[in-house]
Amino acid sequence: MNIIDKIEKEQIKDVADFKVGDSLKVHARVVEGGKERIQIFAGLCIAKKGSGINASYTVRKISSGEGVERVFPLHTPRVALIEVTRRGKVRRAKLNYLRDRVGKRALLVKSAERE
């Protein structure tokens, strides 16, 4: 194991087990001026990519009738907590087709019973 692998192994943190299609609440730390606060970004996980320390995921929500997507690194200290609100069952790895949908249909994913 080389030095880069050792450093990456130290940086990896325990995160919630979620998959594409799950509804998430991402508690992100936001720094404004000298103050820090937690901002919750709630939406649907439409993609996961990468592995190890470079892994990231995309969360999409509808805000004021407009779709908003945000990409979060999986092992960043800027994310305080990842909370899974609803499990979803999908048959694709990337849910890019949801971008073309409007209203409630944009977040329509079958619910799944997973342990």
HELIX and SHEET records of a PDB file:
HELIX    1   1 ILE A    3  GLN A   11  1                                   9    
HELIX    2   2 GLY A   52  ASN A   54  5                                   3    
HELIX    3   3 ASN A   96  ASP A  100  5                                   5    
HELIX    4   4 GLY A  103  LEU A  107  5                                   5    
SHEET    1   A 5 GLU A  66  PRO A  73  0                                        
SHEET    2   A 5 SER A  56  SER A  63 -1                                        
SHEET    3   A 5 LYS A  35  LYS A  49 -1                                        
SHEET    4   A 5 SER A  23  GLU A  32 -1                                        
SHEET    5   A 5 VAL A  79  ARG A  86 -1                                        
SHEET    1   B 2 GLY A  88  LYS A  89  0                                        
SHEET    2   B 2 LYS A 110  SER A 111 -1                                        
END                                                                             
